[in-house]
Amino acid sequence: IGQVNTRAWTQALKRAGIEDFRWHDLRHTFATWHRQAGTPTYELQRLGGWKTGAMVERYAHVAPEALQDAAARLDGFAGYDRATRERNGPGVIAPGP
């Protein structure tokens, strides 16, 4: 990848307004997009060539939106609905966005 550090490449990054680009960042992007698409850790580990699942976790970041989706899985859970109504009062099922 050292061959990519050419003048043309540097100028292209500058024209695109991209600063502090590192090729290694693409590994993070690759892993993160796969994680968001639901690729299991063991498959992602093989795809990315990481030796351990812990390394996959280091590269695969979770977007806040994905955490909101995960938290929303409890919305239909009966105990969660009841506890939320008790906390917020009648007529309010869940806190607003």
Secondary structure, DSSP 8 states (H G I E B T S, - for coil): -GGG--HHHHHHHHHHT--S--TTHHHHHHHHHHHHTT--HHHHHHHHT-SSHHHHHHH----HHHHHHHHHTTTT-HHHHHHHHHHH-TT--S---
